[in-house]
């Protein structure tokens, strides 16, 4: 799915969220992934950018945004 479609899917599912909150959430999760956190998607993520992977995880509901904090299920 294209990045624009993923973004629209997330924002449609979360009407109280705006683009800036989503950007912060994606950035936070991308930092976690770059620092060694395992991906929650069952795909080969070696050739996918961390920000794209974070957006995909959020769109699939694998990472939940609560306020400005990510709930990664730990």
Buried (B, 14 or more C-beta within 10 A) or exposed (E): EEEEEBBEBBBEEBEEBEEEBBEEBBEBBBEBBEEEBEBBEEEEBEEBEBBBBBBBBBBBEBBBBEEEEBEBEE
